[in-house]
């Protein structure tokens, strides 16, 4: 019940705001902030009471919802979903505070923001397919309104494009969910949409797995977004209000990567393995393409938007490394991206509120007149490029380590994205902060005020905390990653003869297990080449 309370507290706060007078702007803002802060503090109790030694679901509640169809209100958290859940409450609190100066329909805006929070939280706790789908669609409406009502000049175009892209992917996912529901009922005799039950009992033929995998893939790849499904993202980011961009980058995009970890890998392990080359190359193209396009942007917000395409390519690459290093790197990079990119969007919003422009050419020399702003921007920028000692480094390092164990060429190509990120971020920072102060409109700009510092400083603290001491975060999902990797290991679907032929490899891997503690066995290049031969796939070997 405690998890239910935290999840629906923002929605209850939104309903309370409905009955408040529109004219009471100060009271509306204070109420929304109080609800968001309370929700975040309560979510921290989940983290402090979480047992990170087990992969099993915790804070679980399973009661009938639509009993005739076997649909339950089934919720819970594991190591994969917990940090995303806490980050959602944290960024909602930051976004409410960052929206203090919204001057149009404040009550309706805060209602949309709190409603969106419940929708996002519901996605991460749902353990029933239909319940997951309800929350997946539910969060779409308030985000559409935030962009479409409180966005920039092209907000209608951006919001409709965002809605249509997501709706197409959602429809394909619904078809796959229905097929799985009826297939499970036919093969096991149990009418259920329970995700945990389906994970254990779904044993579809490989050809069917591929079609179902692709339906989920399209839904989640659009949400991430992966190349070439990314075209809605720059428009949505540019037109959304500052807080909308923060919540979009920090949480909504993570729903896509979470979907791959919760559904594609455990539901369809063999299909996931077969699609590794396709996903890897799409991720690499996204890393390089996003970085190159970001490099030529003149709009600060669009530059940060394209950097998201690049950074989330690393997350996808880590997930489909299918080994502990890669998936751990992807999970921590998920969090890192929400923190670093969220901070960058907030800082872009600071100068936009003062100058009403985001063009890089309009600025220059801001470090002289806005020193606090320059320091905050520098920390967020260095975090984004993965400077050692900051949060971005540990995630990218683990992802590259994981993918190098699979294919050296992929790792080398992905590494170029790190170099390109340094180029476009530092070049942008130089032009905005260190060039000569030529524009007289910038001479009187005020430095960050207390409220703006309160929105950014918590993110900067997390940048250094994760960068210097990531253990509390890594420990949270370590057991869940170990369990997930065991599910997608080639051992689960390798022919029996090959098991016998690889006894020598198994003994070697036992030694590796001792070396790596309780981690699941890594997928070795020899194993992968052998399985590729059996499946008549191009070999995934180190280049």
Secondary structure, DSSP 8 states (H G I E B T S, - for coil): -HHHHHHHHHHHHHHHHHTS-TT-HHHHHHHHHHHHHHHHHHHHHHHHT--TT--S-EEEEEEEEEGGGTEEEEEEE-HHHHHHHHHHHHHHHHHHHHTTT--S-HHHHHHHHHHHHHHHHHHHHB-BHHHHHHHHHHHHHHHHHHHHHHS-TTHHHHHHHHHHHHHHHHHHHHHHHHHHHHHHHHHHS----BHHHHHHH----HHHHHHHHHHHHHHHHHHHT-TTS-HHHHHHHHHS-HHHHHHIIIIIHHHHHHHIIIIIHHH-HHHHHHTHHHHHHHHHHHHHHHHHHHHT--BHHHHHHHHHHHHHHHHHHHHTT-SHHHHHHHHHHHHHHHHHHHHHHHHHHHHHHHHS--BGGG---HHHH-HHHHHHHHHHHHHHTT-TTSHHHHHHHHHHHHHHTT-HHHHHHHHHHHHHHHHHHHHHHIIIIIS----GGGTT-----HHHHHHHHHHHHHHHHHHH--HHHHHHHHHHHHHHHHHHSGGGTS-HHHHHHTHHHHHHHHHHHHHTTT------HHHHHHHHHHHT-------
